[in-house]
Amino acid sequence: GQPIFPMNSDGTNHSWMITKYDHVKELLKSPSFIKDQSKLFSSASKDTEKDDFNIFQNMMLDVDPPDHTRLRKLVQPYFNPKTIKQLEPRICEIADDLLNQMKQKETKVDLIDDYAFPLPIIVISEMLGVPAEDRDKFRQWSNTIVSASNEMDPDFMVDVEAFTTYLTELFEQRKAEPQDDLVSHLIQTEEDGEQLTRNELYSMIVLLIIAGHETTVNLIGNTMFALFKHPDQFEKVKDDCTLIPGAIEEGLRYYSPVDFSTARWADEDIDFHGQLIRRGDFIVASISSANRDEEKFERASQFDITRERNAHVAFGFGIHFCLGAPLARLEGKIALEKLLTTFPDIDLNLDVNPPEWRSVFLLRGLDSLP
Ligand code: HEM
């Protein structure tokens, strides 16, 4: 296909999608702010009024340095591989609890609803300090937000308002009685006044809740689905659980849980590999396509858990490289290890319901996996 293709145009500005691995890395590397290199593409949205209160505004994903650097620094220590590694015993416990509940269920179990979805939610809820019992509310809000095609959609507005009110109440509670959690820490930072504004506080928590809800579920579900569909690979993992991290990396590449990057805007007219991208144009990277680029990956459309040098871009690249990557990798590894030891004969039950991909822009995951 066309590696840089126009999606639509409002007459003045165009939107573009890029699909090749090298182009995707180049786009995501910018703004690199490497000495002497100019800023070409920006993550900062051009069409929102900065003064309005909006829980989606000022997310670190949507801003450039120096704001991006400041926001990322506030939460980075909580997501470093070393800090995340300490969560291992607790993640194992959560996985065991969910598997026990699945064993006791009299009806058929669903790998998404009963396992892949709750596991990362409980983990991120505990890190943030939001009650895991409220996860159905978060699921609904999160789903409305990622499915909405239009911010004026009444359902979207109702759910955003409910989400905002919920967070306001939670912030009040934590302010009165601080706990040893990320929400309390960020409220304190906001109160100190220099590092985090009120709007940024909301946006940060919303981003972490949504990222924690909508991504790792897909990693677990998609990797298991790929294994079910490739019995030779599945047998290898069952025989040797040290191959699980390789299966997770291949799951990330083969069925990338996040299909596209967020938007980048051209800060000047740019000749991007022969295509003129005009100042103000909007451009997104197809991560899924880059991860199947034949010029980068040998036998790109084969699912191979023993693939060497699997340099996929499933977690993005550059300054916005996924903050949660160490957490997602650890959750994925534990989830598969525990699942395969508890249910060594697990198989897909295609008679109940054929698995269906969710129709959500940006994300790739299954609705259910019976
Ligand atoms: C950024 C993918 C899990 C938090 C990103 C980006 C990708 C991505 C592709 C970069 C987007 C861009 O440049 O436009 C994934 C995948 C995950 C996952 C595939 C699971 C398999 C998580 C989790 C969290 C998280 C569990 C946290 C709870 C973030 C944050 C950013 C981000 C905060 C923005 C980083 C920045 O702007 O500096 N993720 N993510 N992600 N992710 Fe993840």
Boltz pocket constraint, residues with backbone or C-beta under 6 A from the ligand:
constraints:
  - pocket:
      binder: B
      contacts: [[A, 28], [A, 60], [A, 61], [A, 62], [A, 72], [A, 124], [A, 207], [A, 208], [A, 211], [A, 212], [A, 215], [A, 216], [A, 219], [A, 256], [A, 257], [A, 258], [A, 260], [A, 261], [A, 262], [A, 263], [A, 287], [A, 313], [A, 314], [A, 315], [A, 316], [A, 317], [A, 319], [A, 320], [A, 321], [A, 322], [A, 323], [A, 324], [A, 325], [A, 327], [A, 328]]
      max_distance: 6.0
